[in-house]
Amino acid sequence: MLTSSVTSRVVASLLAICVATGCATTPATRHRLHGDVSTTRCEAPKTSEHLLPKMTTELPLDQHNEEHLAFSPTAWQTAATIRVLGLLKRIPRLEQAAQVEPGAMWRLLWTRQQIVDRISLAAFDVSSTVAEIDCEESRADHVADGLQEVRQDRQERGLFLALIGGALIGVVAGSLSLAAQATASAANAILGGALSVGLGGAATVFLGGEHDFYHPRNHLRDLWNNPGQSILFPASVWRYLNGPSRILPGESVREALLAYWSEDGRLGQPGSATEQLRSRLLFGDGGTYKITELRIRAEMLDHVKSEVLRMGQDLNQLLYEVLAREAQNESS
């Protein structure tokens, strides 16, 4: 009777400790998960390129005819991307006309100003896109960090319960031994071992580490589906992403990114269930993410951000070459 009573009290104590410590997350972690999993604070203001006046009919790149303008291939490609190639080709003719016709000087200045304005606008498109992608990347990392905290917290509490359970059962078994109840002592020792193993095992099995996460504005989806016109990327940035890649000749920047993710194993083995699951998650509206998948999403967004930033470098080069040509023309 005494043995049963003591054992019941020990078990009740363990259950009380389990309830007291529990598996609940801290308020800060709950707030983090609640605030970032279903809503986004990252949406960028919409831009409408069609509101801009068309300067001229865009011409295809012709490297042979453009060599005399002394612009680099990167500058030519960037000019075509932001739709100022026609304006760029006007410059030599206007420079010659300006030497004999005063009115041509004003047309030359207007053409240069239009080119600089378009470069500036495209640079702002880059900044806006990078800001939104960086925010979405932070969302994924934020939730992954919160889930990692939940997992660590549960693991520590499970270990604590296993240690406390083992200690309490040890005390009971020792007390029963002193009371000359060897059989009961052995039984309680076995029970204590079972409880310790059970609590420790639960700490590793029921760690959590997954949560619903949604992203209706999904830049990765546009890269995957390749719509004719993206509603998430500004038009100039979208043209750049569908322009030639420096890494994979003959492929676009978008295609090079997809090839890299596939070869790097971001989506899992081709044709596997993992690949199908991750494709639905990463390129859809979201769903139940694990920590690993949230990290993968953040990494992929970081890759996209790096490519968009490279467009900013190209814009910088184009601007420098335009201004350098203007300075040379004025000094001659």
LOTIZA-811376 format. One record per residue (C-alpha): residue number from 1; residue in three letters; y negated, x negated, z. Coordinates in Angstrom, 3 decimals. Layout:
BEGIN
<num NUM | residu ala | yy Y | xx X | zz Z>
...
This chain:
BEGIN
<num 1 | residu met | yy 0.000 | xx 0.000 | zz 0.000>
<num 2 | residu leu | yy -2.318 | xx -2.836 | zz 0.933>
<num 3 | residu thr | yy -1.413 | xx -4.703 | zz -2.253>
<num 4 | residu ser | yy -2.163 | xx -1.698 | zz -4.431>
<num 5 | residu ser | yy -5.469 | xx -1.090 | zz -2.682>
<num 6 | residu val | yy -6.615 | xx -4.702 | zz -3.018>
<num 7 | residu thr | yy -5.591 | xx -4.880 | zz -6.649>
<num 8 | residu ser | yy -7.398 | xx -1.631 | zz -7.424>
<num 9 | residu arg | yy -10.546 | xx -2.968 | zz -5.794>
<num 10 | residu val | yy -10.369 | xx -6.161 | zz -7.810>
<num 11 | residu val | yy -9.931 | xx -4.276 | zz -11.054>
<num 12 | residu ala | yy -12.776 | xx -1.942 | zz -10.109>
<num 13 | residu ser | yy -14.967 | xx -4.958 | zz -9.344>
<num 14 | residu leu | yy -14.210 | xx -6.482 | zz -12.728>
<num 15 | residu leu | yy -15.020 | xx -3.223 | zz -14.482>
<num 16 | residu ala | yy -18.279 | xx -2.961 | zz -12.531>
<num 17 | residu ile | yy -19.246 | xx -6.482 | zz -13.580>
<num 18 | residu cys | yy -18.361 | xx -5.712 | zz -17.168>
<num 19 | residu val | yy -20.537 | xx -2.591 | zz -17.149>
<num 20 | residu ala | yy -23.363 | xx -4.400 | zz -15.366>
<num 21 | residu thr | yy -23.436 | xx -7.307 | zz -17.792>
<num 22 | residu gly | yy -22.252 | xx -5.266 | zz -20.738>
<num 23 | residu cys | yy -22.490 | xx -6.092 | zz -24.403>
<num 24 | residu ala | yy -25.955 | xx -4.697 | zz -24.850>
<num 25 | residu thr | yy -28.584 | xx -6.822 | zz -26.498>
<num 26 | residu thr | yy -31.909 | xx -7.685 | zz -24.941>
<num 27 | residu pro | yy -34.892 | xx -5.395 | zz -25.719>
<num 28 | residu ala | yy -36.523 | xx -8.122 | zz -27.828>
<num 29 | residu thr | yy -33.421 | xx -8.534 | zz -29.966>
<num 30 | residu arg | yy -33.010 | xx -4.776 | zz -30.371>
<num 31 | residu his | yy -36.637 | xx -4.524 | zz -31.483>
<num 32 | residu arg | yy -36.153 | xx -7.341 | zz -33.978>
<num 33 | residu leu | yy -33.120 | xx -5.697 | zz -35.545>
<num 34 | residu his | yy -34.682 | xx -2.251 | zz -35.566>
<num 35 | residu gly | yy -37.916 | xx -3.483 | zz -37.112>
<num 36 | residu asp | yy -36.497 | xx -5.508 | zz -39.994>
<num 37 | residu val | yy -33.216 | xx -3.943 | zz -41.084>
<num 38 | residu ser | yy -34.449 | xx -0.760 | zz -42.735>
<num 39 | residu thr | yy -38.128 | xx -1.205 | zz -43.570>
<num 40 | residu thr | yy -40.073 | xx -3.938 | zz -45.298>
<num 41 | residu arg | yy -43.564 | xx -5.184 | zz -44.565>
<num 42 | residu cys | yy -43.504 | xx -7.416 | zz -47.637>
<num 43 | residu glu | yy -44.568 | xx -5.180 | zz -50.525>
<num 44 | residu ala | yy -47.241 | xx -6.800 | zz -52.681>
<num 45 | residu pro | yy -50.070 | xx -4.825 | zz -54.310>
<num 46 | residu lys | yy -49.247 | xx -3.618 | zz -57.790>
<num 47 | residu thr | yy -50.858 | xx -5.268 | zz -60.803>
<num 48 | residu ser | yy -51.371 | xx -3.783 | zz -64.253>
<num 49 | residu glu | yy -51.585 | xx -6.346 | zz -67.022>
<num 50 | residu his | yy -52.040 | xx -3.616 | zz -69.622>
<num 51 | residu leu | yy -55.537 | xx -2.999 | zz -68.239>
<num 52 | residu leu | yy -56.610 | xx -6.442 | zz -69.474>
<num 53 | residu pro | yy -58.121 | xx -6.622 | zz -72.962>
<num 54 | residu lys | yy -55.966 | xx -8.246 | zz -75.603>
<num 55 | residu met | yy -57.740 | xx -11.350 | zz -76.796>
<num 56 | residu thr | yy -55.730 | xx -11.874 | zz -79.936>
<num 57 | residu thr | yy -52.346 | xx -11.276 | zz -81.457>
<num 58 | residu glu | yy -49.990 | xx -13.760 | zz -79.859>
<num 59 | residu leu | yy -48.547 | xx -16.321 | zz -82.218>
<num 60 | residu pro | yy -45.154 | xx -18.008 | zz -81.939>
<num 61 | residu leu | yy -44.973 | xx -21.597 | zz -80.798>
<num 62 | residu asp | yy -45.025 | xx -24.063 | zz -83.695>
<num 63 | residu gln | yy -44.881 | xx -27.581 | zz -82.344>
<num 64 | residu his | yy -45.561 | xx -29.167 | zz -85.743>
<num 65 | residu asn | yy -48.854 | xx -27.319 | zz -86.236>
<num 66 | residu glu | yy -49.938 | xx -27.885 | zz -82.631>
<num 67 | residu glu | yy -49.527 | xx -31.622 | zz -82.363>
<num 68 | residu his | yy -53.127 | xx -32.301 | zz -83.424>
<num 69 | residu leu | yy -54.435 | xx -30.398 | zz -80.373>
<num 70 | residu ala | yy -52.975 | xx -33.045 | zz -78.034>
<num 71 | residu phe | yy -51.586 | xx -30.572 | zz -75.497>
<num 72 | residu ser | yy -48.251 | xx -31.292 | zz -73.836>
<num 73 | residu pro | yy -45.158 | xx -29.148 | zz -74.560>
<num 74 | residu thr | yy -45.394 | xx -27.773 | zz -71.014>
<num 75 | residu ala | yy -48.994 | xx -26.717 | zz -71.611>
<num 76 | residu trp | yy -48.060 | xx -24.996 | zz -74.870>
<num 77 | residu gln | yy -45.187 | xx -23.123 | zz -73.284>
<num 78 | residu thr | yy -47.339 | xx -22.071 | zz -70.330>
<num 79 | residu ala | yy -50.085 | xx -20.871 | zz -72.660>
<num 80 | residu ala | yy -47.539 | xx -18.730 | zz -74.498>
<num 81 | residu thr | yy -46.259 | xx -17.376 | zz -71.170>
<num 82 | residu ile | yy -49.676 | xx -16.179 | zz -69.991>
<num 83 | residu arg | yy -50.675 | xx -14.979 | zz -73.483>
<num 84 | residu val | yy -53.515 | xx -17.415 | zz -74.209>
<num 85 | residu leu | yy -51.824 | xx -19.310 | zz -77.038>
<num 86 | residu gly | yy -54.006 | xx -17.647 | zz -79.652>
<num 87 | residu leu | yy -57.132 | xx -18.544 | zz -77.680>
<num 88 | residu leu | yy -55.951 | xx -22.115 | zz -77.321>
<num 89 | residu lys | yy -55.534 | xx -22.425 | zz -81.088>
<num 90 | residu arg | yy -59.120 | xx -21.275 | zz -81.662>
<num 91 | residu ile | yy -60.596 | xx -24.207 | zz -79.791>
<num 92 | residu pro | yy -60.490 | xx -26.930 | zz -82.534>
<num 93 | residu arg | yy -62.127 | xx -24.637 | zz -85.107>
<num 94 | residu leu | yy -64.811 | xx -23.521 | zz -82.655>
<num 95 | residu glu | yy -65.462 | xx -27.110 | zz -81.562>
<num 96 | residu gln | yy -66.159 | xx -28.078 | zz -85.174>
<num 97 | residu ala | yy -68.281 | xx -24.996 | zz -85.842>
<num 98 | residu ala | yy -70.318 | xx -25.555 | zz -82.677>
<num 99 | residu gln | yy -71.619 | xx -28.854 | zz -84.059>
<num 100 | residu val | yy -73.488 | xx -27.082 | zz -86.881>
<num 101 | residu glu | yy -73.832 | xx -23.469 | zz -85.704>
<num 102 | residu pro | yy -75.502 | xx -22.647 | zz -82.358>
<num 103 | residu gly | yy -73.771 | xx -19.270 | zz -82.121>
<num 104 | residu ala | yy -70.359 | xx -20.916 | zz -82.321>
<num 105 | residu met | yy -71.082 | xx -22.768 | zz -79.070>
<num 106 | residu trp | yy -71.257 | xx -19.476 | zz -77.202>
<num 107 | residu arg | yy -67.988 | xx -18.346 | zz -78.750>
<num 108 | residu leu | yy -66.412 | xx -21.652 | zz -77.717>
<num 109 | residu leu | yy -67.651 | xx -21.272 | zz -74.142>
<num 110 | residu trp | yy -66.404 | xx -17.665 | zz -74.033>
<num 111 | residu thr | yy -62.972 | xx -18.732 | zz -75.333>
<num 112 | residu arg | yy -62.680 | xx -21.490 | zz -72.745>
<num 113 | residu gln | yy -63.756 | xx -19.121 | zz -69.991>
<num 114 | residu gln | yy -61.158 | xx -16.560 | zz -71.055>
<num 115 | residu ile | yy -58.435 | xx -19.217 | zz -70.944>
<num 116 | residu val | yy -59.503 | xx -20.364 | zz -67.474>
<num 117 | residu asp | yy -59.694 | xx -16.757 | zz -66.256>
<num 118 | residu arg | yy -56.159 | xx -16.029 | zz -67.494>
<num 119 | residu ile | yy -54.856 | xx -19.202 | zz -65.871>
<num 120 | residu ser | yy -56.506 | xx -18.181 | zz -62.599>
<num 121 | residu leu | yy -55.074 | xx -14.669 | zz -62.811>
<num 122 | residu ala | yy -51.581 | xx -16.029 | zz -63.473>
<num 123 | residu ala | yy -51.976 | xx -18.391 | zz -60.502>
<num 124 | residu phe | yy -52.788 | xx -15.391 | zz -58.302>
<num 125 | residu asp | yy -49.690 | xx -13.643 | zz -59.696>
<num 126 | residu val | yy -47.657 | xx -16.662 | zz -58.596>
<num 127 | residu ser | yy -49.193 | xx -16.615 | zz -55.114>
<num 128 | residu ser | yy -48.597 | xx -12.883 | zz -54.700>
<num 129 | residu thr | yy -44.971 | xx -13.152 | zz -55.848>
<num 130 | residu val | yy -44.252 | xx -16.130 | zz -53.623>
<num 131 | residu ala | yy -45.785 | xx -14.341 | zz -50.624>
<num 132 | residu glu | yy -43.561 | xx -11.277 | zz -51.072>
<num 133 | residu ile | yy -40.382 | xx -13.280 | zz -51.733>
<num 134 | residu asp | yy -41.107 | xx -15.515 | zz -48.744>
<num 135 | residu cys | yy -41.571 | xx -12.431 | zz -46.577>
<num 136 | residu glu | yy -38.244 | xx -10.971 | zz -47.744>
<num 137 | residu glu | yy -36.563 | xx -14.305 | zz -47.089>
<num 138 | residu ser | yy -37.989 | xx -14.278 | zz -43.554>
<num 139 | residu arg | yy -36.694 | xx -10.721 | zz -43.030>
<num 140 | residu ala | yy -33.146 | xx -11.798 | zz -43.840>
<num 141 | residu asp | yy -33.374 | xx -14.896 | zz -41.650>
<num 142 | residu his | yy -34.959 | xx -12.865 | zz -38.845>
<num 143 | residu val | yy -32.090 | xx -10.378 | zz -38.729>
<num 144 | residu ala | yy -29.509 | xx -13.165 | zz -39.056>
<num 145 | residu asp | yy -31.091 | xx -14.955 | zz -36.097>
<num 146 | residu gly | yy -31.002 | xx -11.717 | zz -34.086>
<num 147 | residu leu | yy -27.321 | xx -11.168 | zz -34.848>
<num 148 | residu gln | yy -26.612 | xx -14.784 | zz -33.927>
<num 149 | residu glu | yy -28.279 | xx -14.178 | zz -30.562>
<num 150 | residu val | yy -26.171 | xx -11.048 | zz -30.049>
<num 151 | residu arg | yy -23.002 | xx -13.001 | zz -30.835>
<num 152 | residu gln | yy -23.952 | xx -15.854 | zz -28.509>
<num 153 | residu asp | yy -24.880 | xx -13.429 | zz -25.730>
<num 154 | residu arg | yy -21.567 | xx -11.579 | zz -25.969>
<num 155 | residu gln | yy -19.624 | xx -14.821 | zz -26.045>
<num 156 | residu glu | yy -21.350 | xx -16.082 | zz -22.909>
<num 157 | residu arg | yy -20.817 | xx -12.784 | zz -21.070>
<num 158 | residu gly | yy -17.150 | xx -12.690 | zz -22.034>
<num 159 | residu leu | yy -16.688 | xx -16.219 | zz -20.732>
<num 160 | residu phe | yy -18.490 | xx -15.272 | zz -17.523>
<num 161 | residu leu | yy -16.223 | xx -12.258 | zz -17.012>
<num 162 | residu ala | yy -13.114 | xx -14.353 | zz -17.641>
<num 163 | residu leu | yy -14.194 | xx -16.913 | zz -15.043>
<num 164 | residu ile | yy -15.149 | xx -14.287 | zz -12.471>
<num 165 | residu gly | yy -11.920 | xx -12.365 | zz -13.065>
<num 166 | residu gly | yy -9.828 | xx -15.479 | zz -12.605>
<num 167 | residu ala | yy -11.682 | xx -16.361 | zz -9.404>
<num 168 | residu leu | yy -11.318 | xx -12.904 | zz -7.872>
<num 169 | residu ile | yy -7.616 | xx -12.675 | zz -8.649>
<num 170 | residu gly | yy -7.156 | xx -16.166 | zz -7.226>
<num 171 | residu val | yy -8.749 | xx -15.036 | zz -3.970>
<num 172 | residu val | yy -6.516 | xx -11.964 | zz -3.812>
<num 173 | residu ala | yy -3.387 | xx -13.959 | zz -4.608>
<num 174 | residu gly | yy -4.259 | xx -16.487 | zz -1.898>
<num 175 | residu ser | yy -4.888 | xx -13.747 | zz 0.652>
<num 176 | residu leu | yy -1.554 | xx -12.117 | zz -0.109>
<num 177 | residu ser | yy 0.219 | xx -15.465 | zz 0.218>
<num 178 | residu leu | yy -1.268 | xx -15.928 | zz 3.650>
<num 179 | residu ala | yy -0.074 | xx -12.441 | zz 4.515>
<num 180 | residu ala | yy 3.459 | xx -13.446 | zz 3.523>
<num 181 | residu gln | yy 3.515 | xx -11.130 | zz 0.537>
<num 182 | residu ala | yy 4.735 | xx -13.642 | zz -2.018>
<num 183 | residu thr | yy 5.901 | xx -11.092 | zz -4.560>
<num 184 | residu ala | yy 2.605 | xx -9.248 | zz -4.526>
<num 185 | residu ser | yy 0.772 | xx -12.579 | zz -4.731>
<num 186 | residu ala | yy 2.716 | xx -13.582 | zz -7.845>
<num 187 | residu ala | yy 2.139 | xx -10.176 | zz -9.405>
<num 188 | residu asn | yy -1.580 | xx -10.418 | zz -8.827>
<num 189 | residu ala | yy -1.649 | xx -13.953 | zz -10.195>
<num 190 | residu ile | yy 0.029 | xx -12.695 | zz -13.364>
<num 191 | residu leu | yy -2.413 | xx -9.798 | zz -13.523>
<num 192 | residu gly | yy -5.314 | xx -12.202 | zz -13.075>
<num 193 | residu gly | yy -4.096 | xx -14.415 | zz -15.885>
<num 194 | residu ala | yy -3.675 | xx -11.423 | zz -18.150>
<num 195 | residu leu | yy -7.166 | xx -10.154 | zz -17.353>
<num 196 | residu ser | yy -8.728 | xx -13.574 | zz -17.890>
<num 197 | residu val | yy -6.974 | xx -14.008 | zz -21.209>
<num 198 | residu gly | yy -7.872 | xx -10.472 | zz -22.224>
<num 199 | residu leu | yy -11.557 | xx -10.845 | zz -21.362>
<num 200 | residu gly | yy -11.764 | xx -14.262 | zz -22.975>
<num 201 | residu gly | yy -10.043 | xx -12.975 | zz -26.088>
<num 202 | residu ala | yy -12.376 | xx -10.001 | zz -26.262>
<num 203 | residu ala | yy -15.292 | xx -12.400 | zz -26.081>
<num 204 | residu thr | yy -14.149 | xx -14.057 | zz -29.284>
<num 205 | residu val | yy -12.821 | xx -11.029 | zz -31.155>
<num 206 | residu phe | yy -15.583 | xx -8.490 | zz -30.494>
<num 207 | residu leu | yy -18.528 | xx -10.748 | zz -31.165>
<num 208 | residu gly | yy -20.270 | xx -8.474 | zz -33.621>
<num 209 | residu gly | yy -22.334 | xx -10.364 | zz -36.165>
<num 210 | residu glu | yy -22.963 | xx -7.618 | zz -38.725>
<num 211 | residu his | yy -25.623 | xx -4.978 | zz -39.142>
<num 212 | residu asp | yy -27.074 | xx -2.629 | zz -41.731>
<num 213 | residu phe | yy -29.830 | xx -4.271 | zz -43.771>
<num 214 | residu tyr | yy -31.733 | xx -2.628 | zz -46.625>
<num 215 | residu his | yy -34.050 | xx -3.945 | zz -49.324>
<num 216 | residu pro | yy -35.109 | xx -1.279 | zz -51.852>
<num 217 | residu arg | yy -37.581 | xx -3.774 | zz -53.383>
<num 218 | residu asn | yy -34.966 | xx -6.283 | zz -54.434>
<num 219 | residu his | yy -36.136 | xx -9.177 | zz -56.617>
<num 220 | residu leu | yy -32.558 | xx -10.418 | zz -56.908>
<num 221 | residu arg | yy -31.561 | xx -7.142 | zz -58.568>
<num 222 | residu asp | yy -34.091 | xx -7.609 | zz -61.368>
<num 223 | residu leu | yy -32.825 | xx -11.132 | zz -61.970>
<num 224 | residu trp | yy -29.254 | xx -9.815 | zz -62.109>
<num 225 | residu asn | yy -29.881 | xx -6.728 | zz -64.261>
<num 226 | residu asn | yy -32.602 | xx -8.269 | zz -66.467>
<num 227 | residu pro | yy -34.629 | xx -5.129 | zz -67.250>
<num 228 | residu gly | yy -36.974 | xx -5.325 | zz -70.215>
<num 229 | residu gln | yy -39.940 | xx -5.030 | zz -67.859>
<num 230 | residu ser | yy -39.780 | xx -5.757 | zz -64.137>
<num 231 | residu ile | yy -41.629 | xx -3.566 | zz -61.656>
<num 232 | residu leu | yy -41.371 | xx -6.213 | zz -58.920>
<num 233 | residu phe | yy -42.412 | xx -9.389 | zz -60.731>
<num 234 | residu pro | yy -45.860 | xx -9.524 | zz -62.361>
<num 235 | residu ala | yy -45.598 | xx -9.619 | zz -66.152>
<num 236 | residu ser | yy -46.627 | xx -13.268 | zz -66.451>
<num 237 | residu val | yy -44.095 | xx -14.367 | zz -63.822>
<num 238 | residu trp | yy -41.367 | xx -12.276 | zz -65.432>
<num 239 | residu arg | yy -42.031 | xx -13.893 | zz -68.798>
<num 240 | residu tyr | yy -41.816 | xx -17.308 | zz -67.162>
<num 241 | residu leu | yy -38.459 | xx -16.465 | zz -65.550>
<num 242 | residu asn | yy -37.162 | xx -15.388 | zz -68.949>
<num 243 | residu gly | yy -38.590 | xx -18.489 | zz -70.587>
<num 244 | residu pro | yy -36.729 | xx -21.744 | zz -71.311>
<num 245 | residu ser | yy -35.141 | xx -23.590 | zz -68.416>
<num 246 | residu arg | yy -35.675 | xx -27.300 | zz -67.890>
<num 247 | residu ile | yy -32.340 | xx -27.605 | zz -66.097>
<num 248 | residu leu | yy -30.073 | xx -25.874 | zz -68.615>
<num 249 | residu pro | yy -31.285 | xx -26.339 | zz -72.216>
<num 250 | residu gly | yy -30.807 | xx -23.198 | zz -74.256>
<num 251 | residu glu | yy -30.827 | xx -20.965 | zz -71.164>
<num 252 | residu ser | yy -33.670 | xx -19.125 | zz -69.475>
<num 253 | residu val | yy -34.850 | xx -19.851 | zz -65.940>
<num 254 | residu arg | yy -33.255 | xx -16.574 | zz -64.857>
<num 255 | residu glu | yy -29.926 | xx -17.434 | zz -66.472>
<num 256 | residu ala | yy -29.967 | xx -20.910 | zz -64.936>
<num 257 | residu leu | yy -30.429 | xx -19.392 | zz -61.482>
<num 258 | residu leu | yy -27.522 | xx -16.980 | zz -61.961>
<num 259 | residu ala | yy -25.311 | xx -19.800 | zz -63.256>
<num 260 | residu tyr | yy -26.184 | xx -21.967 | zz -60.253>
<num 261 | residu trp | yy -25.369 | xx -19.198 | zz -57.776>
<num 262 | residu ser | yy -22.056 | xx -18.536 | zz -59.475>
<num 263 | residu glu | yy -21.023 | xx -22.201 | zz -59.660>
<num 264 | residu asp | yy -22.190 | xx -22.879 | zz -56.118>
<num 265 | residu gly | yy -19.944 | xx -20.142 | zz -54.721>
<num 266 | residu arg | yy -22.760 | xx -17.987 | zz -53.364>
<num 267 | residu leu | yy -21.001 | xx -14.842 | zz -54.559>
<num 268 | residu gly | yy -17.431 | xx -15.946 | zz -53.807>
<num 269 | residu gln | yy -14.583 | xx -16.693 | zz -56.180>
<num 270 | residu pro | yy -15.035 | xx -15.034 | zz -59.601>
<num 271 | residu gly | yy -13.205 | xx -11.712 | zz -59.735>
<num 272 | residu ser | yy -12.483 | xx -11.678 | zz -56.000>
<num 273 | residu ala | yy -13.152 | xx -8.805 | zz -53.605>
<num 274 | residu thr | yy -15.724 | xx -11.012 | zz -51.880>
<num 275 | residu glu | yy -17.642 | xx -11.404 | zz -55.135>
<num 276 | residu gln | yy -17.656 | xx -7.652 | zz -55.702>
<num 277 | residu leu | yy -18.818 | xx -6.937 | zz -52.158>
<num 278 | residu arg | yy -21.572 | xx -9.534 | zz -52.189>
<num 279 | residu ser | yy -22.752 | xx -8.458 | zz -55.625>
<num 280 | residu arg | yy -23.185 | xx -4.888 | zz -54.385>
<num 281 | residu leu | yy -25.003 | xx -6.066 | zz -51.276>
<num 282 | residu leu | yy -27.222 | xx -8.784 | zz -52.732>
<num 283 | residu phe | yy -28.151 | xx -7.051 | zz -55.990>
<num 284 | residu gly | yy -28.285 | xx -3.468 | zz -54.692>
<num 285 | residu asp | yy -30.304 | xx -1.617 | zz -52.082>
<num 286 | residu gly | yy -28.440 | xx -3.220 | zz -49.169>
<num 287 | residu gly | yy -25.695 | xx -2.201 | zz -46.756>
<num 288 | residu thr | yy -23.724 | xx -3.748 | zz -43.916>
<num 289 | residu tyr | yy -24.436 | xx -7.470 | zz -43.874>
<num 290 | residu lys | yy -22.730 | xx -10.234 | zz -41.966>
<num 291 | residu ile | yy -24.666 | xx -13.254 | zz -40.747>
<num 292 | residu thr | yy -23.269 | xx -15.397 | zz -43.565>
<num 293 | residu glu | yy -24.369 | xx -12.910 | zz -46.217>
<num 294 | residu leu | yy -27.860 | xx -12.679 | zz -44.747>
<num 295 | residu arg | yy -28.110 | xx -16.467 | zz -44.911>
<num 296 | residu ile | yy -26.929 | xx -16.415 | zz -48.528>
<num 297 | residu arg | yy -29.566 | xx -13.826 | zz -49.421>
<num 298 | residu ala | yy -32.271 | xx -15.937 | zz -47.776>
<num 299 | residu glu | yy -31.128 | xx -19.033 | zz -49.677>
<num 300 | residu met | yy -31.100 | xx -17.213 | zz -53.013>
<num 301 | residu leu | yy -34.604 | xx -15.876 | zz -52.421>
<num 302 | residu asp | yy -35.699 | xx -19.410 | zz -51.579>
<num 303 | residu his | yy -34.340 | xx -20.592 | zz -54.930>
<num 304 | residu val | yy -36.308 | xx -17.882 | zz -56.748>
<num 305 | residu lys | yy -39.430 | xx -18.823 | zz -54.820>
<num 306 | residu ser | yy -39.035 | xx -22.469 | zz -55.847>
<num 307 | residu glu | yy -38.840 | xx -21.510 | zz -59.528>
<num 308 | residu val | yy -41.948 | xx -19.320 | zz -59.290>
<num 309 | residu leu | yy -43.800 | xx -22.164 | zz -57.578>
<num 310 | residu arg | yy -42.843 | xx -24.395 | zz -60.498>
<num 311 | residu met | yy -44.740 | xx -21.979 | zz -62.726>
<num 312 | residu gly | yy -47.760 | xx -22.685 | zz -60.538>
<num 313 | residu gln | yy -47.356 | xx -26.389 | zz -61.275>
<num 314 | residu asp | yy -47.269 | xx -25.638 | zz -65.009>
<num 315 | residu leu | yy -50.444 | xx -23.572 | zz -64.730>
<num 316 | residu asn | yy -52.093 | xx -26.442 | zz -62.935>
<num 317 | residu gln | yy -51.135 | xx -28.815 | zz -65.746>
<num 318 | residu leu | yy -52.450 | xx -26.435 | zz -68.409>
<num 319 | residu leu | yy -55.781 | xx -26.088 | zz -66.613>
<num 320 | residu tyr | yy -56.158 | xx -29.844 | zz -66.259>
<num 321 | residu glu | yy -55.470 | xx -30.382 | zz -69.974>
<num 322 | residu val | yy -57.940 | xx -27.674 | zz -71.019>
<num 323 | residu leu | yy -60.670 | xx -29.113 | zz -68.796>
<num 324 | residu ala | yy -59.868 | xx -32.667 | zz -69.905>
<num 325 | residu arg | yy -60.262 | xx -31.673 | zz -73.556>
<num 326 | residu glu | yy -63.566 | xx -29.964 | zz -72.755>
<num 327 | residu ala | yy -64.840 | xx -33.099 | zz -71.016>
<num 328 | residu gln | yy -63.799 | xx -35.330 | zz -73.914>
<num 329 | residu asn | yy -65.491 | xx -33.027 | zz -76.423>
<num 330 | residu glu | yy -68.751 | xx -33.015 | zz -74.471>
<num 331 | residu ser | yy -68.781 | xx -36.812 | zz -74.129>
<num 332 | residu ser | yy -68.179 | xx -37.397 | zz -77.855>
